[in-house]
Amino acid sequence: MTPQPSLLRQRRKRRRRHEHQEVRATKNRVIKQACEKTGIPVTKLASFYYNNWRLKAVQTIDKSIINRIRGSGVGNVFSPNQFLDLGNRSAVGVALHRLVKAGKIRRIRRGLYDLPRSNPIIGQTAPDIMATVRALMDGSHARWQFTGAYAANALGLSDQVPAKVIILTDGVPRRVALGKLMLVFRRAAPRNLLGAGTRAGLVIQALRYLHGSSDMPKHIAKLKKGLDARTKKDLAALTPKLPAWMRPPAQQIT
């Protein structure tokens, strides 16, 4: 007969309590033996062991966080939620603060950090916008998609870098300031979120922004040459759902 969930929980608690008691007993035994050998009072020796353990714990979480950040590559943006497997929220927050203070990572805004890129002329570059939005939406079930001038710029179809980046979403509308840059999350209907969060969706938004441009043939040729096979396949699958005027250029690209 399978034990009830409540009984299983009680057994796990008793087992963990027993393990903690064994660890505590081992520590006390080691301290007692050290006291007998050195003649140092128990309280002083216990304090030494605690401080030594605490220092090692601090170094461990800091090293684990910075190794994970470096392993993900320069330019990626992170939130404390991504490190909660290394410690509780308070410990992770303090560790990130120490890393910022040491100059190993950069604090973009409250709750967002990155490993900045270095430029020989201007020094540290601005945070990656796409990575920042991805980190902001981490843990959210809402769909989102860049639109307007930024969509065209991200695909290399425009040199214009907007001071206000529009992100369409079916989540909560809001504004997020990143220095002089403003991220505007604007609520949109499902038909405007085709391919949300994918490169194919970015192409759709860029075509909408560039609609009527005299350079459209040139942009189509550039997309056809530069897009990867996966993006073209995704775009082809979405083409029947596009507005009538957008289907011909989408078909030319794929």
KOLKOLFI-77750 format. One line per field, with one value per residue: residue in one letter; residue number from 1; x, y, z of N, C-alpha, C in turn. Coordinates in nm, 2 decimals. Layout:
BEGIN
tortor <- (a, ...)
doke <- (NUM, ...)
nc1 <- (X, ...)
nc2 <- (Y, ...)
nc3 <- (Z, ...)
cac1 <- (X, ...)
cac2 <- (Y, ...)
cac3 <- (Z, ...)
cc1 <- (X, ...)
cc2 <- (Y, ...)
cc3 <- (Z, ...)
//
This chain:
BEGIN
tortor <- (m, t, p, q, p, s, l, l, r, q, r, r, k, r, r, r, r, h, e, h, q, e, v, r, a, t, k, n, r, v, i, k, q, a, c, e, k, t, g, i, p, v, t, k, l, a, s, f, y, y, n, n, w, r, l, k, a, v, q, t, i, d, k, s, i, i, n, r, i, r, g, s, g, v, g, n, v, f, s, p, n, q, f, l, d, l, g, n, r, s, a, v, g, v, a, l, h, r, l, v, k, a, g, k, i, r, r, i, r, r, g, l, y, d, l, p, r, s, n, p, i, i, g, q, t, a, p, d, i, m, a, t, v, r, a, l, m, d, g, s, h, a, r, w, q, f, t, g, a, y, a, a, n, a, l, g, l, s, d, q, v, p, a, k, v, i, i, l, t, d, g, v, p, r, r, v, a, l, g, k, l, m, l, v, f, r, r, a, a, p, r, n, l, l, g, a, g, t, r, a, g, l, v, i, q, a, l, r, y, l, h, g, s, s, d, m, p, k, h, i, a, k, l, k, k, g, l, d, a, r, t, k, k, d, l, a, a, l, t, p, k, l, p, a, w, m, r, p, p, a, q, q, i, t)
doke <- (1, 2, 3, 4, 5, 6, 7, 8, 9, 10, 11, 12, 13, 14, 15, 16, 17, 18, 19, 20, 21, 22, 23, 24, 25, 26, 27, 28, 29, 30, 31, 32, 33, 34, 35, 36, 37, 38, 39, 40, 41, 42, 43, 44, 45, 46, 47, 48, 49, 50, 51, 52, 53, 54, 55, 56, 57, 58, 59, 60, 61, 62, 63, 64, 65, 66, 67, 68, 69, 70, 71, 72, 73, 74, 75, 76, 77, 78, 79, 80, 81, 82, 83, 84, 85, 86, 87, 88, 89, 90, 91, 92, 93, 94, 95, 96, 97, 98, 99, 100, 101, 102, 103, 104, 105, 106, 107, 108, 109, 110, 111, 112, 113, 114, 115, 116, 117, 118, 119, 120, 121, 122, 123, 124, 125, 126, 127, 128, 129, 130, 131, 132, 133, 134, 135, 136, 137, 138, 139, 140, 141, 142, 143, 144, 145, 146, 147, 148, 149, 150, 151, 152, 153, 154, 155, 156, 157, 158, 159, 160, 161, 162, 163, 164, 165, 166, 167, 168, 169, 170, 171, 172, 173, 174, 175, 176, 177, 178, 179, 180, 181, 182, 183, 184, 185, 186, 187, 188, 189, 190, 191, 192, 193, 194, 195, 196, 197, 198, 199, 200, 201, 202, 203, 204, 205, 206, 207, 208, 209, 210, 211, 212, 213, 214, 215, 216, 217, 218, 219, 220, 221, 222, 223, 224, 225, 226, 227, 228, 229, 230, 231, 232, 233, 234, 235, 236, 237, 238, 239, 240, 241, 242, 243, 244, 245, 246, 247, 248, 249, 250, 251, 252, 253, 254)
nc1 <- (0.08, 0.06, 0.21, 0.04, 0.06, 0.10, 0.22, 0.46, 0.58, 0.62, 0.80, 1.02, 1.09, 1.16, 1.39, 1.56, 1.59, 1.73, 1.96, 2.07, 2.11, 2.31, 2.52, 2.56, 2.64, 2.88, 3.03, 3.05, 3.20, 3.44, 3.52, 3.55, 3.75, 3.96, 3.98, 4.07, 4.33, 4.45, 4.40, 4.25, 3.97, 3.63, 3.43, 3.57, 3.70, 3.48, 3.37, 3.57, 3.56, 3.30, 3.31, 3.50, 3.37, 3.16, 3.29, 3.39, 3.14, 3.04, 3.23, 3.19, 2.93, 2.95, 3.15, 3.02, 2.80, 2.93, 3.07, 2.87, 2.75, 2.96, 2.99, 2.76, 2.81, 2.92, 2.72, 2.47, 2.18, 2.08, 1.86, 1.80, 1.64, 1.74, 1.94, 1.86, 1.89, 2.13, 2.13, 1.93, 1.70, 1.79, 2.06, 2.15, 2.10, 2.27, 2.52, 2.52, 2.53, 2.79, 2.94, 2.89, 3.00, 3.26, 3.32, 3.29, 3.05, 2.77, 2.52, 2.22, 1.96, 1.72, 1.72, 1.82, 2.11, 2.43, 2.70, 2.91, 2.99, 3.31, 3.45, 3.71, 3.71, 3.48, 3.46, 3.26, 2.99, 2.64, 2.36, 2.24, 1.96, 1.76, 1.83, 1.79, 1.51, 1.42, 1.51, 1.35, 1.10, 1.13, 1.00, 0.74, 0.42, 0.34, 0.32, 0.55, 0.69, 0.92, 0.87, 0.82, 1.08, 1.29, 1.27, 1.33, 1.59, 1.72, 1.74, 1.91, 1.82, 1.79, 1.95, 1.87, 1.85, 1.62, 1.51, 1.30, 1.18, 0.94, 0.75, 0.54, 0.28, 0.08, 0.06, 0.09, 0.08, 0.35, 0.61, 0.96, 1.25, 1.58, 1.84, 1.88, 1.72, 1.40, 1.18, 0.88, 0.61, 0.35, 0.01, -0.13, -0.34, -0.40, -0.36, -0.16, 0.06, 0.18, 0.41, 0.54, 0.82, 1.00, 1.24, 1.12, 0.89, 1.00, 1.08, 0.83, 0.72, 0.91, 0.87, 0.61, 0.67, 0.83, 0.66, 0.56, 0.79, 1.04, 1.26, 1.20, 1.23, 1.50, 1.54, 1.40, 1.55, 1.78, 1.70, 1.62, 1.87, 2.01, 1.87, 1.84, 1.77, 1.58, 1.44, 1.32, 1.16, 0.98, 0.86, 0.74, 0.54, 0.38, 0.29, 0.03, -0.14, -0.09, -0.15, -0.30, -0.14, 0.11, 0.18, 0.30, 0.57, 0.67, 0.66, 0.85, 1.08, 1.10)
nc2 <- (-0.12, 0.22, 0.49, 0.77, 1.11, 1.30, 1.15, 1.07, 1.32, 1.38, 1.18, 1.25, 1.49, 1.41, 1.25, 1.45, 1.61, 1.43, 1.40, 1.66, 1.68, 1.49, 1.61, 1.84, 1.72, 1.61, 1.84, 1.95, 1.76, 1.77, 2.03, 2.01, 1.82, 1.97, 2.18, 2.04, 1.97, 2.21, 2.39, 2.61, 2.82, 2.70, 2.87, 3.07, 2.91, 2.79, 3.02, 3.09, 2.87, 2.91, 3.16, 3.10, 2.91, 3.07, 3.25, 3.09, 3.00, 3.24, 3.30, 3.09, 3.11, 3.36, 3.30, 3.09, 3.23, 3.43, 3.26, 3.13, 3.35, 3.44, 3.21, 3.22, 3.42, 3.74, 4.03, 3.92, 3.94, 3.93, 3.82, 3.82, 3.59, 3.39, 3.27, 3.14, 2.88, 2.86, 2.97, 3.14, 3.42, 3.65, 3.60, 3.57, 3.82, 3.99, 3.88, 3.95, 4.22, 4.25, 4.16, 4.36, 4.58, 4.51, 4.54, 4.34, 4.27, 4.45, 4.67, 4.71, 4.81, 4.81, 4.48, 4.38, 4.27, 4.27, 4.14, 4.35, 4.46, 4.56, 4.85, 4.98, 5.25, 5.39, 5.27, 5.09, 4.94, 5.01, 4.83, 4.52, 4.54, 4.35, 4.13, 4.24, 4.29, 4.03, 3.93, 4.08, 3.98, 3.73, 3.44, 3.53, 3.46, 3.59, 3.69, 3.85, 4.10, 4.28, 4.58, 4.82, 5.08, 4.96, 4.69, 4.68, 4.78, 4.58, 4.37, 4.47, 4.64, 4.90, 5.20, 5.35, 5.41, 5.39, 5.61, 5.54, 5.23, 5.01, 4.75, 4.50, 4.33, 4.07, 4.09, 4.28, 4.63, 4.86, 5.09, 5.11, 5.25, 5.28, 5.44, 5.68, 5.56, 5.44, 5.17, 5.06, 4.88, 4.77, 4.69, 4.45, 4.32, 3.97, 3.92, 4.08, 3.98, 3.77, 3.50, 3.58, 3.66, 3.53, 3.51, 3.52, 3.65, 3.90, 3.97, 4.00, 4.22, 4.41, 4.43, 4.54, 4.79, 4.90, 4.91, 5.04, 5.17, 5.29, 5.14, 4.88, 4.64, 4.61, 4.56, 4.32, 4.15, 4.15, 4.03, 3.78, 3.67, 3.68, 3.56, 3.27, 2.92, 2.81, 3.04, 3.12, 2.90, 2.92, 3.16, 3.11, 2.93, 3.10, 3.28, 3.24, 3.36, 3.62, 3.97, 4.06, 4.23, 4.18, 3.92, 3.86, 3.98, 3.83, 3.57, 3.60, 3.62, 3.38)
nc3 <- (0.00, -0.09, 0.09, 0.23, 0.10, 0.31, 0.51, 0.38, 0.36, 0.63, 0.69, 0.53, 0.65, 0.91, 0.83, 0.72, 0.95, 1.12, 0.97, 0.98, 1.26, 1.28, 1.13, 1.29, 1.53, 1.45, 1.38, 1.64, 1.77, 1.63, 1.70, 1.98, 2.00, 1.88, 2.07, 2.29, 2.21, 2.15, 2.35, 2.33, 2.42, 2.39, 2.28, 2.14, 1.94, 1.82, 1.71, 1.53, 1.35, 1.25, 1.12, 0.93, 0.78, 0.69, 0.53, 0.33, 0.22, 0.12, -0.08, -0.24, -0.35, -0.48, -0.67, -0.82, -0.93, -1.10, -1.27, -1.40, -1.53, -1.70, -1.85, -2.01, -2.18, -2.31, -2.28, -2.23, -2.03, -1.69, -1.41, -1.06, -1.01, -1.17, -1.03, -0.81, -0.74, -0.63, -0.38, -0.12, -0.19, -0.06, -0.01, -0.27, -0.38, -0.22, -0.30, -0.57, -0.54, -0.43, -0.64, -0.83, -0.70, -0.70, -0.96, -1.14, -1.27, -1.42, -1.30, -1.44, -1.40, -1.12, -1.02, -1.26, -1.43, -1.61, -1.81, -1.92, -2.26, -2.39, -2.54, -2.73, -2.77, -2.67, -2.43, -2.19, -2.35, -2.43, -2.26, -2.40, -2.59, -2.67, -2.51, -2.26, -2.26, -2.28, -2.04, -1.87, -1.92, -1.84, -1.69, -1.72, -1.86, -2.08, -2.42, -2.64, -2.87, -3.06, -3.24, -3.51, -3.57, -3.44, -3.49, -3.76, -3.75, -3.59, -3.77, -3.95, -4.15, -4.13, -4.02, -3.82, -3.48, -3.24, -2.98, -2.83, -2.77, -2.90, -2.77, -2.85, -2.67, -2.51, -2.25, -1.94, -2.00, -1.98, -1.89, -1.92, -1.81, -1.94, -1.87, -2.11, -2.29, -2.36, -2.29, -2.42, -2.34, -2.51, -2.52, -2.74, -3.01, -3.07, -3.35, -3.42, -3.31, -3.43, -3.46, -3.23, -3.03, -3.19, -3.46, -3.70, -3.64, -3.59, -3.85, -3.97, -3.83, -3.91, -4.19, -4.18, -4.08, -4.28, -4.49, -4.80, -4.85, -5.08, -5.10, -5.06, -5.23, -5.22, -4.95, -4.92, -5.08, -4.92, -4.69, -4.78, -4.85, -4.62, -4.40, -4.19, -4.25, -4.07, -3.98, -4.22, -4.27, -4.06, -4.12, -4.36, -4.27, -4.13, -4.32, -4.46, -4.27, -4.27, -4.35, -4.67, -4.83, -4.73, -4.79, -5.06, -5.04, -4.82, -4.93, -5.13, -4.98, -4.85)
cac1 <- (0.00, 0.14, 0.19, -0.02, 0.16, 0.13, 0.31, 0.58, 0.64, 0.67, 0.92, 1.13, 1.13, 1.24, 1.52, 1.64, 1.62, 1.83, 2.09, 2.12, 2.16, 2.44, 2.62, 2.59, 2.72, 3.02, 3.10, 3.08, 3.30, 3.57, 3.56, 3.59, 3.89, 4.05, 4.00, 4.16, 4.46, 4.51, 4.37, 4.17, 3.83, 3.53, 3.36, 3.66, 3.72, 3.36, 3.35, 3.66, 3.51, 3.18, 3.36, 3.57, 3.27, 3.08, 3.37, 3.39, 3.01, 3.03, 3.32, 3.13, 2.81, 3.00, 3.22, 2.92, 2.73, 3.01, 3.11, 2.75, 2.73, 3.07, 2.96, 2.65, 2.86, 2.92, 2.60, 2.35, 2.12, 2.03, 1.79, 1.83, 1.56, 1.81, 2.04, 1.80, 1.93, 2.26, 2.11, 1.80, 1.69, 1.87, 2.20, 2.18, 2.10, 2.39, 2.63, 2.52, 2.58, 2.93, 3.01, 2.88, 3.09, 3.40, 3.34, 3.28, 2.93, 2.71, 2.37, 2.15, 1.85, 1.69, 1.69, 1.88, 2.25, 2.49, 2.85, 2.91, 3.09, 3.41, 3.49, 3.84, 3.69, 3.38, 3.45, 3.15, 2.87, 2.50, 2.31, 2.18, 1.81, 1.69, 1.86, 1.72, 1.36, 1.41, 1.52, 1.24, 0.99, 1.16, 0.90, 0.61, 0.36, 0.29, 0.40, 0.61, 0.76, 0.97, 0.81, 0.87, 1.21, 1.39, 1.26, 1.41, 1.73, 1.78, 1.76, 2.01, 1.75, 1.78, 2.05, 1.80, 1.84, 1.52, 1.52, 1.19, 1.16, 0.81, 0.74, 0.40, 0.26, -0.05, 0.07, 0.06, 0.15, 0.43, 0.73, 1.09, 1.36, 1.72, 1.91, 1.81, 1.64, 1.27, 1.11, 0.74, 0.54, 0.22, -0.08, -0.17, -0.43, -0.33, -0.32, -0.04, 0.16, 0.22, 0.55, 0.59, 0.94, 1.09, 1.30, 1.02, 0.80, 1.07, 1.07, 0.69, 0.71, 1.00, 0.80, 0.50, 0.73, 0.89, 0.56, 0.55, 0.93, 1.09, 1.38, 1.15, 1.29, 1.64, 1.52, 1.35, 1.67, 1.88, 1.64, 1.63, 2.01, 2.07, 1.80, 1.87, 1.67, 1.48, 1.35, 1.25, 1.06, 0.88, 0.79, 0.65, 0.43, 0.30, 0.25, -0.12, -0.21, -0.05, -0.24, -0.29, -0.03, 0.24, 0.21, 0.40, 0.71, 0.70, 0.69, 0.97, 1.19, 1.11)
cac2 <- (0.00, 0.34, 0.58, 0.90, 1.22, 1.37, 1.06, 1.09, 1.45, 1.37, 1.09, 1.33, 1.59, 1.34, 1.22, 1.57, 1.65, 1.34, 1.44, 1.79, 1.65, 1.42, 1.71, 1.92, 1.64, 1.59, 1.96, 1.97, 1.67, 1.82, 2.15, 1.96, 1.76, 2.08, 2.25, 1.96, 1.97, 2.35, 2.46, 2.74, 2.81, 2.65, 2.98, 3.13, 2.82, 2.78, 3.14, 3.08, 2.78, 2.97, 3.27, 3.04, 2.85, 3.17, 3.31, 2.99, 3.00, 3.37, 3.29, 2.98, 3.17, 3.46, 3.23, 3.02, 3.33, 3.49, 3.16, 3.11, 3.47, 3.43, 3.10, 3.25, 3.51, 3.88, 4.10, 3.86, 4.01, 3.84, 3.87, 3.73, 3.47, 3.29, 3.21, 3.10, 2.74, 2.87, 3.03, 3.21, 3.54, 3.75, 3.57, 3.60, 3.97, 4.04, 3.83, 4.03, 4.36, 4.24, 4.15, 4.49, 4.67, 4.47, 4.58, 4.22, 4.28, 4.58, 4.68, 4.79, 4.87, 4.73, 4.35, 4.34, 4.28, 4.21, 4.14, 4.45, 4.45, 4.67, 4.91, 5.05, 5.40, 5.44, 5.19, 4.99, 4.96, 5.00, 4.70, 4.47, 4.57, 4.23, 4.05, 4.31, 4.26, 3.88, 3.91, 4.14, 3.90, 3.59, 3.40, 3.57, 3.38, 3.68, 3.69, 3.98, 4.11, 4.41, 4.64, 4.96, 5.10, 4.87, 4.56, 4.69, 4.80, 4.45, 4.29, 4.53, 4.70, 5.04, 5.25, 5.43, 5.35, 5.48, 5.64, 5.47, 5.10, 4.96, 4.60, 4.46, 4.22, 4.05, 4.11, 4.41, 4.74, 4.94, 5.17, 5.08, 5.34, 5.23, 5.56, 5.77, 5.47, 5.40, 5.05, 5.08, 4.76, 4.82, 4.58, 4.44, 4.21, 3.85, 3.92, 4.16, 3.90, 3.65, 3.47, 3.66, 3.61, 3.46, 3.60, 3.53, 3.76, 4.02, 4.00, 4.05, 4.36, 4.50, 4.45, 4.63, 4.92, 4.94, 4.91, 5.16, 5.23, 5.27, 5.04, 4.75, 4.53, 4.59, 4.49, 4.18, 4.08, 4.13, 3.93, 3.65, 3.63, 3.68, 3.48, 3.13, 2.83, 2.80, 3.16, 3.12, 2.80, 2.97, 3.27, 3.04, 2.87, 3.21, 3.36, 3.24, 3.43, 3.76, 4.06, 4.03, 4.30, 4.13, 3.78, 3.85, 4.00, 3.72, 3.46, 3.63, 3.60, 3.24)
cac3 <- (0.00, -0.10, 0.19, 0.19, 0.08, 0.43, 0.58, 0.31, 0.40, 0.76, 0.69, 0.47, 0.75, 1.01, 0.78, 0.72, 1.09, 1.16, 0.90, 1.04, 1.39, 1.27, 1.09, 1.40, 1.62, 1.39, 1.40, 1.78, 1.81, 1.58, 1.78, 2.11, 1.99, 1.86, 2.19, 2.38, 2.16, 2.15, 2.48, 2.30, 2.46, 2.29, 2.22, 2.04, 1.84, 1.74, 1.63, 1.42, 1.25, 1.19, 1.03, 0.82, 0.70, 0.63, 0.42, 0.21, 0.16, 0.04, -0.20, -0.33, -0.43, -0.58, -0.79, -0.90, -1.01, -1.20, -1.37, -1.49, -1.62, -1.80, -1.94, -2.10, -2.29, -2.29, -2.33, -2.18, -1.91, -1.59, -1.30, -0.94, -1.02, -1.24, -0.95, -0.68, -0.71, -0.56, -0.25, -0.11, -0.26, 0.01, -0.03, -0.41, -0.39, -0.16, -0.38, -0.69, -0.50, -0.41, -0.77, -0.89, -0.63, -0.74, -1.10, -1.23, -1.35, -1.42, -1.26, -1.54, -1.32, -1.01, -1.06, -1.39, -1.44, -1.73, -1.82, -2.04, -2.36, -2.38, -2.66, -2.71, -2.79, -2.58, -2.30, -2.19, -2.44, -2.37, -2.25, -2.52, -2.57, -2.68, -2.39, -2.15, -2.27, -2.25, -1.89, -1.80, -1.94, -1.78, -1.59, -1.76, -1.97, -2.18, -2.55, -2.67, -3.00, -3.10, -3.36, -3.55, -3.62, -3.38, -3.56, -3.89, -3.71, -3.55, -3.89, -4.04, -4.26, -4.10, -3.93, -3.72, -3.35, -3.18, -2.84, -2.76, -2.84, -2.88, -2.76, -2.84, -2.58, -2.46, -2.10, -1.88, -2.06, -1.89, -1.94, -1.84, -1.85, -1.93, -1.90, -2.20, -2.37, -2.30, -2.34, -2.40, -2.36, -2.55, -2.54, -2.88, -3.04, -3.12, -3.49, -3.43, -3.23, -3.51, -3.45, -3.12, -2.96, -3.28, -3.56, -3.81, -3.60, -3.61, -3.99, -4.00, -3.78, -4.00, -4.32, -4.16, -4.06, -4.40, -4.59, -4.88, -4.87, -5.21, -5.09, -5.02, -5.31, -5.16, -4.81, -4.94, -5.13, -4.81, -4.60, -4.85, -4.85, -4.48, -4.30, -4.18, -4.30, -3.97, -3.98, -4.35, -4.26, -3.97, -4.19, -4.46, -4.20, -4.09, -4.44, -4.49, -4.17, -4.28, -4.43, -4.81, -4.89, -4.68, -4.83, -5.17, -5.00, -4.74, -5.02, -5.20, -4.89, -4.82)
cc1 <- (0.09, 0.11, 0.12, 0.09, 0.20, 0.24, 0.45, 0.66, 0.70, 0.80, 1.04, 1.18, 1.21, 1.38, 1.61, 1.68, 1.74, 1.96, 2.15, 2.18, 2.30, 2.55, 2.66, 2.67, 2.86, 3.10, 3.14, 3.19, 3.44, 3.61, 3.61, 3.73, 3.99, 4.08, 4.09, 4.30, 4.53, 4.50, 4.30, 4.03, 3.73, 3.47, 3.44, 3.68, 3.60, 3.33, 3.44, 3.61, 3.39, 3.22, 3.43, 3.47, 3.19, 3.16, 3.37, 3.25, 2.99, 3.11, 3.26, 3.02, 2.86, 3.06, 3.12, 2.84, 2.81, 3.05, 2.99, 2.73, 2.83, 3.04, 2.85, 2.69, 2.84, 2.79, 2.47, 2.31, 2.06, 1.95, 1.82, 1.76, 1.64, 1.92, 1.99, 1.83, 2.06, 2.24, 1.97, 1.81, 1.78, 2.02, 2.24, 2.19, 2.23, 2.52, 2.64, 2.57, 2.73, 3.00, 3.00, 2.98, 3.24, 3.42, 3.33, 3.16, 2.87, 2.56, 2.31, 2.04, 1.82, 1.65, 1.74, 2.03, 2.30, 2.64, 2.87, 3.02, 3.19, 3.44, 3.61, 3.82, 3.60, 3.37, 3.34, 3.04, 2.74, 2.45, 2.24, 2.03, 1.73, 1.71, 1.79, 1.57, 1.34, 1.42, 1.40, 1.11, 1.01, 1.06, 0.76, 0.55, 0.31, 0.38, 0.44, 0.68, 0.80, 0.89, 0.87, 1.01, 1.31, 1.39, 1.35, 1.56, 1.80, 1.81, 1.86, 1.95, 1.74, 1.89, 2.00, 1.79, 1.74, 1.55, 1.41, 1.16, 1.02, 0.81, 0.59, 0.39, 0.11, -0.05, 0.03, 0.14, 0.23, 0.54, 0.85, 1.20, 1.50, 1.81, 1.83, 1.71, 1.51, 1.21, 0.97, 0.67, 0.39, 0.13, -0.13, -0.26, -0.35, -0.28, -0.19, 0.08, 0.20, 0.37, 0.62, 0.71, 1.03, 1.14, 1.21, 0.92, 0.86, 1.07, 0.93, 0.67, 0.80, 0.93, 0.68, 0.55, 0.78, 0.79, 0.55, 0.69, 0.97, 1.21, 1.33, 1.21, 1.43, 1.63, 1.48, 1.47, 1.77, 1.83, 1.65, 1.77, 2.06, 2.00, 1.84, 1.75, 1.55, 1.38, 1.27, 1.13, 0.94, 0.80, 0.70, 0.53, 0.33, 0.24, 0.10, -0.20, -0.18, -0.15, -0.21, -0.17, 0.10, 0.28, 0.31, 0.54, 0.76, 0.74, 0.82, 1.09, 1.21, 1.14)
cc2 <- (0.13, 0.44, 0.71, 1.01, 1.29, 1.28, 1.07, 1.21, 1.44, 1.28, 1.17, 1.43, 1.53, 1.30, 1.34, 1.62, 1.56, 1.37, 1.56, 1.76, 1.58, 1.51, 1.80, 1.85, 1.63, 1.72, 1.99, 1.88, 1.72, 1.94, 2.11, 1.90, 1.87, 2.16, 2.17, 1.96, 2.11, 2.42, 2.59, 2.72, 2.77, 2.76, 3.04, 3.04, 2.80, 2.90, 3.14, 2.99, 2.84, 3.07, 3.21, 2.98, 2.95, 3.24, 3.22, 2.99, 3.13, 3.35, 3.19, 3.04, 3.27, 3.40, 3.16, 3.12, 3.39, 3.39, 3.13, 3.23, 3.47, 3.32, 3.12, 3.36, 3.66, 3.94, 4.04, 3.93, 3.91, 3.90, 3.77, 3.60, 3.35, 3.22, 3.16, 2.95, 2.74, 2.92, 3.10, 3.35, 3.65, 3.73, 3.60, 3.75, 4.03, 4.00, 3.92, 4.17, 4.36, 4.24, 4.29, 4.59, 4.64, 4.50, 4.46, 4.21, 4.42, 4.57, 4.77, 4.88, 4.78, 4.59, 4.30, 4.37, 4.22, 4.21, 4.23, 4.42, 4.57, 4.71, 4.99, 5.21, 5.45, 5.37, 5.09, 5.03, 4.96, 4.86, 4.65, 4.48, 4.44, 4.14, 4.11, 4.28, 4.11, 3.86, 3.97, 4.05, 3.75, 3.56, 3.44, 3.48, 3.46, 3.67, 3.83, 3.98, 4.26, 4.46, 4.77, 4.96, 5.00, 4.73, 4.57, 4.71, 4.66, 4.36, 4.35, 4.60, 4.85, 5.08, 5.33, 5.35, 5.44, 5.50, 5.58, 5.34, 5.05, 4.81, 4.57, 4.34, 4.20, 4.05, 4.25, 4.52, 4.82, 5.01, 5.14, 5.17, 5.28, 5.35, 5.65, 5.69, 5.43, 5.28, 5.07, 4.95, 4.80, 4.69, 4.57, 4.32, 4.09, 3.85, 4.00, 4.10, 3.77, 3.62, 3.54, 3.59, 3.53, 3.56, 3.62, 3.64, 3.89, 4.07, 4.06, 4.19, 4.46, 4.53, 4.55, 4.77, 4.98, 4.95, 5.04, 5.23, 5.19, 5.17, 4.90, 4.63, 4.50, 4.52, 4.35, 4.09, 4.05, 4.03, 3.79, 3.59, 3.60, 3.59, 3.34, 3.05, 2.82, 2.92, 3.16, 3.01, 2.85, 3.08, 3.21, 2.99, 2.98, 3.29, 3.36, 3.33, 3.58, 3.84, 4.03, 4.10, 4.25, 3.99, 3.78, 3.87, 3.88, 3.60, 3.48, 3.60, 3.45, 3.15)
cc3 <- (0.00, 0.01, 0.14, 0.18, 0.21, 0.51, 0.51, 0.35, 0.54, 0.77, 0.63, 0.57, 0.86, 0.96, 0.77, 0.86, 1.14, 1.10, 0.95, 1.18, 1.38, 1.23, 1.21, 1.51, 1.58, 1.41, 1.55, 1.82, 1.76, 1.66, 1.91, 2.10, 1.96, 1.98, 2.29, 2.34, 2.17, 2.28, 2.46, 2.35, 2.35, 2.21, 2.11, 1.92, 1.75, 1.65, 1.51, 1.31, 1.18, 1.08, 0.91, 0.72, 0.62, 0.51, 0.30, 0.14, 0.07, -0.09, -0.30, -0.41, -0.52, -0.70, -0.88, -0.99, -1.13, -1.31, -1.46, -1.58, -1.73, -1.90, -2.04, -2.20, -2.25, -2.35, -2.28, -2.05, -1.82, -1.48, -1.18, -0.95, -1.08, -1.16, -0.82, -0.65, -0.64, -0.42, -0.24, -0.17, -0.19, -0.02, -0.18, -0.44, -0.34, -0.24, -0.51, -0.66, -0.49, -0.55, -0.85, -0.83, -0.67, -0.89, -1.19, -1.31, -1.34, -1.38, -1.36, -1.48, -1.21, -1.06, -1.19, -1.39, -1.57, -1.72, -1.94, -2.14, -2.35, -2.52, -2.64, -2.71, -2.68, -2.44, -2.30, -2.28, -2.37, -2.35, -2.37, -2.50, -2.57, -2.56, -2.27, -2.14, -2.23, -2.10, -1.82, -1.81, -1.89, -1.67, -1.62, -1.86, -2.08, -2.31, -2.57, -2.80, -3.02, -3.23, -3.40, -3.60, -3.56, -3.45, -3.69, -3.86, -3.67, -3.66, -3.99, -4.16, -4.24, -4.00, -3.82, -3.59, -3.26, -3.03, -2.76, -2.84, -2.80, -2.88, -2.75, -2.75, -2.55, -2.31, -2.05, -1.95, -1.95, -1.96, -1.85, -1.90, -1.83, -1.97, -1.99, -2.29, -2.29, -2.37, -2.31, -2.44, -2.39, -2.58, -2.68, -2.90, -3.09, -3.26, -3.51, -3.36, -3.30, -3.50, -3.33, -3.05, -3.06, -3.38, -3.68, -3.77, -3.61, -3.76, -4.03, -3.95, -3.87, -4.13, -4.30, -4.14, -4.19, -4.52, -4.67, -4.91, -5.01, -5.22, -5.05, -5.10, -5.25, -5.03, -4.83, -4.99, -5.01, -4.71, -4.66, -4.84, -4.71, -4.38, -4.30, -4.22, -4.20, -3.97, -4.11, -4.34, -4.17, -4.04, -4.29, -4.40, -4.16, -4.20, -4.47, -4.39, -4.18, -4.36, -4.58, -4.87, -4.85, -4.73, -4.95, -5.12, -4.91, -4.82, -5.09, -5.11, -4.86, -4.95)
//
